[in-house]
């Protein structure tokens, strides 16, 4: 996904909210809460499934999961826009930070948090 696409998406979502006079409801607090709600709706699709079942969703279920992922993404983009966060830049920075926190030679095949393996 290019930075230009992301910027265009932010513009479209901002216009969508403005056209409906929803900016008044899109305070960062409210967007963060909406993001959490949508993440919960995503998790609901996986509740009670085994790991194997979660990887073998029927087409209809996969579409529903995809829409929830899209909702999470939309609220993430919207929150970043409202906060003036350059999402594309910060995602790049975060990936670089994670590469340092989780070097391949120390973490390959491990689910430990970086604070757990630093003591090793």
Residue pairs with C-beta under 8 A, 6 or more apart in sequence:
3 88
6 77
6 87
6 88
7 88
9 77
10 77
10 78
10 80
10 81
10 87
13 74
13 77
13 78
13 81
14 78
14 81
16 22
17 23
17 26
17 78
26 78
26 82
27 82
28 79
28 82
28 83
31 75
31 78
31 79
31 82
32 79
34 75
35 72
35 75
35 76
35 79
38 68
38 71
38 72
38 75
39 72
41 68
41 71
42 65
42 68
42 69
42 71
42 72
45 57
45 61
45 64
45 65
45 68
46 54
57 65
76 87
77 87
79 85
80 86
80 87
80 90
101 114
102 114
106 117
106 120
107 114
107 117
110 117
